Amino acid sequence: MSEEENTQDMTSRASFLRDLVESFIDKQQYSSALFWADKLVTISQCDDDVHLMARTLILSKHYHRAQTLIVSKNLHTVHLGCCYIAAKAFQFLGNDRSALDLLESPEAESLIAETTKSLQNTDGDFRTRSLLSSIFCLKGQILENIENRDLAAESFKSALLIDIYCYEAFQALIDHQMLTADEERKLLQSLKAEDGANLKLVKSLYSINLKKYECPETPSFPPDLQVFERNCDVRVSMAERLYYNCDHVAAFNMTSEIMREDPLHHKCIPLHVALLVDMKETNNLFRLAHNLVDMYPDWSIAWYAVGCYYFATSKQDNARKYLSKATQLDRLFGPAWLAYGHSFASENEHDQAMAAYFKACQLMQGCHLPLLYIGLEYSLTNNQNLAEKFFNQALSIAPKDPFVLHELGVTAFNNQDYELAEKYFKDALSRISSVKDVSGVSSGLAEKWESLLNNLGHTYRKLGRYQDALTHHKQALVLSPLNPSTYSAIGFIMSLTNDLTSAVEYCHRALGLRREDVFSTNLLNEVVERLMSEVQPFPDCPDQVPRFESLAMEPMVNDSNELQNESVQATRSSSELTPTVGILTPLHTDSQQTLADASNLSIDCEMEDVSRTPADLEMDQSLRD
């Protein structure tokens, strides 16, 4: 066989083996793929075939062999794919520093720069563009693991600008809260595609995943995504919008439907867990957490669900135990750190709570929620200056968030700046009231905003606007009819407007709901004392008790002797029954006897009769005889 025929035979055999290895990789038969990839490298000695074998080693979890195969041949400096595989192998081995050193070596940076320049000058093929984007995405992951989040965000943005289809880079920026809302919108607008065919679709899909809690707004479904209306990812994004609008019932119905279709949807589970906690569905939460731990014991979200269950059932020690395990499995999982802080805050452990919130703030630099919770803890410890500082930082990130505006209003109220407090409260209320549902109808206020209406009522009371204060307190009663503090506040305003009867009524209602309410008790005592001194016992009551004139008795018709005889007989007959009557109450015949005197006589008789026993009566009779 000639040399030319031998070369053709080897080329044909190598092509067959490449197809064979790719076929086994597609079927996840990695042992077979690795066996034939090794033979392919021996036959061809081509850099692309070495890259294929290194890919197979990574899939087979032979990370040391993969990085040794590439670094020993120095292919990471000349082959872009081999550079990526070697860095990926170091990352799998937990050696992030070596992976970063490899990517930042002069040879690797020169190779990356040349590839980037070639893509800018020409359209380039899709595989090269995707590979270069993957290298920047991998670099961002490594930088984030070593807590260099600023450079990590830049790497992720570079990956997304090179390849708009690199969703992993976009997900890291969004889920890990690396950008503010304005930065996210600017990044989305800067995306470009060479063909431009699917750019509008990509932007529409990405837009529904942008920050949803920055400001409550009317949910809107992009018209370009009508074909994806039943897609689970799209519906999860819409459910998140409903959740941050405090429409928990609609959000829960949507997540429950998604969980029935896809019980392990990784984006839906954290949102569904949060809704179960808010709605106190502890039985369903226990069942979900139990199933997740059984199926995915190494998944941080599974232990996060367990911790949330114990948090909802007020078992904070167990909650912190499992939430801590969730943070150990995924140090970048921000919601677990927030829930960890909530468990301390619920027991008034302010220092530990703030420590957890500060950690969440480091992980979620583009999110204002950790700053909001830190300010809230400072406010609870009566450190209003630091509380206002953190609230203003949160406001700079989310200037339209009603929760931040509400807390700033509370701080202004505590500082006795009631005009500024009114401004913040009214601004928050106007943003909430402008939200409409999908059909365009106003969704009304959720029960969560009852405190906002009450605080606005307190502010109006301090400003002397009692009618406005009553209006907002009564609106708060509509949202939460069983809140005793609202009844106490209304009763206080009634007492200030001198409507004492209504004040007593509302104080009784407050005490009926909370018997140990000290403020309502003291207010009720004060109002009752005012009623006793200011209000007449019944209408048209005179100031003094009137004295009635004496009424003259009609003259007797019978003869005086007969009258005396009858009187004597009456006295004798009565003395046989009650001998003391004749002694204590002699019979008067004076015609000027009054009704009051007669009344007193009868009372004395009755009292005497009751106080004497039969033995006493017999003794008195014997003495008289």
Secondary structure as UniProt FT lines:
FT   HELIX           3..26
FT   TURN            27..28
FT   HELIX           30..44
FT   HELIX           47..59
FT   TURN            60..61
FT   HELIX           63..72
FT   TURN            73..74
FT   HELIX           75..77
FT   HELIX           80..92
FT   TURN            93..94
FT   HELIX           96..103
FT   HELIX           106..121
FT   HELIX           126..145
FT   TURN            146..147
FT   HELIX           149..162
FT   TURN            164..165
FT   HELIX           167..175
FT   TURN            176..177
FT   HELIX           181..190
FT   HELIX           199..207
FT   TURN            208..209
FT   HELIX           223..228
FT   TURN            229..230
FT   HELIX           232..244
FT   TURN            245..246
FT   HELIX           248..261
FT   TURN            263..264
FT   TURN            266..267
FT   HELIX           268..278
FT   TURN            279..280
FT   HELIX           282..295
FT   TURN            297..298
FT   HELIX           300..312
FT   TURN            313..314
FT   HELIX           316..329
FT   TURN            331..332
FT   HELIX           334..345
FT   TURN            346..348
FT   HELIX           350..363
FT   TURN            365..366
FT   HELIX           369..380
FT   TURN            381..382
FT   HELIX           384..397
FT   TURN            399..400
FT   HELIX           402..414
FT   TURN            415..416
FT   HELIX           418..433
FT   TURN            438..439
FT   HELIX           447..449
FT   HELIX           450..462
FT   TURN            463..464
FT   HELIX           466..479
FT   TURN            481..482
FT   HELIX           484..496
FT   TURN            497..498
FT   HELIX           500..513
FT   TURN            515..516
FT   HELIX           518..534
FT   TURN            539..540
FT   HELIX           560..577
FT   TURN            579..580
FT   HELIX           581..584
FT   TURN            591..592
FT   HELIX           595..611
FT   HELIX           614..624
//
